[in-house]
Amino acid sequence: MHAHPLFTGGPVLTPEGRTASAVAVTGDRISAVGHAGVRELAGPRAGVVDLAGRLLPPGPRTSRGRTS
């Protein structure tokens, strides 16, 4: 499965405090965070979001565990 969309063109801050230059999203999950190699995951119809130098901060962390 190819990534869609791909965010690139600006710094990407990870929850761990590291900086990357690209993020690939597949379905509703982040499939890769990194640099030039992440772009290879984009399929021919992938939407590329150019961050135009803007920072992409990490989103809120959520727990996947459920209690009933």
C-alpha positions as CSV (number, residue, x, y, z in Angstrom):
1,M,0.0,0.0,0.0
2,H,1.3,3.4,-0.9
3,A,1.3,6.4,1.4
4,H,-1.2,9.1,1.0
5,P,-0.6,12.0,1.8
6,L,3.0,12.9,2.2
7,F,4.0,15.9,4.2
8,T,7.3,17.5,3.2
9,G,9.0,20.8,2.7
10,G,9.4,21.8,6.4
11,P,10.6,20.5,9.7
12,V,8.6,17.7,11.3
13,L,8.9,17.4,15.0
14,T,8.4,13.9,16.4
15,P,6.9,13.2,19.9
16,E,10.4,12.1,21.0
17,G,11.7,15.6,20.1
18,R,13.6,14.6,17.0
19,T,13.3,16.5,13.7
20,A,12.6,14.9,10.3
21,S,11.8,16.3,6.9
22,A,9.0,14.1,5.7
23,V,6.0,12.2,7.1
24,A,4.0,9.6,5.1
25,V,0.4,8.7,6.1
26,T,-1.3,5.4,5.1
27,G,-4.9,5.2,5.9
28,D,-5.4,6.8,9.3
29,R,-1.9,6.0,10.5
30,I,1.6,7.5,10.2
31,S,3.5,5.0,8.2
32,A,6.9,6.6,8.1
33,V,8.8,9.5,9.5
34,G,12.2,10.5,8.2
35,H,14.0,12.1,5.3
36,A,14.5,11.4,1.6
37,G,13.6,7.7,1.9
38,V,10.1,8.5,3.0
39,R,9.3,10.1,-0.3
40,E,9.8,6.7,-2.0
41,L,6.7,5.4,-0.2
42,A,4.4,7.8,-2.0
43,G,2.4,6.2,-4.8
44,P,1.7,7.8,-8.2
45,R,-1.5,9.4,-6.9
46,A,-0.3,10.4,-3.5
47,G,-1.1,13.9,-2.5
48,V,2.0,15.8,-1.4
49,V,1.4,18.6,1.1
50,D,4.2,21.2,0.9
51,L,4.7,22.6,4.3
52,A,6.5,25.7,2.8
53,G,9.0,25.8,5.6
54,R,6.3,25.6,8.4
55,L,6.7,23.3,11.4
56,L,4.6,20.2,11.6
57,P,4.3,19.5,15.3
58,P,3.3,16.1,16.7
59,G,-0.4,15.5,17.3
60,P,-1.9,14.5,20.7
61,R,-1.0,11.0,21.9
62,T,-3.9,8.7,22.5
63,S,-4.2,5.4,24.3
64,R,-5.4,2.5,22.1
65,G,-6.3,0.5,25.2
66,R,-10.0,0.3,26.2
67,T,-11.6,-0.4,29.5
68,S,-15.1,-1.4,29.9
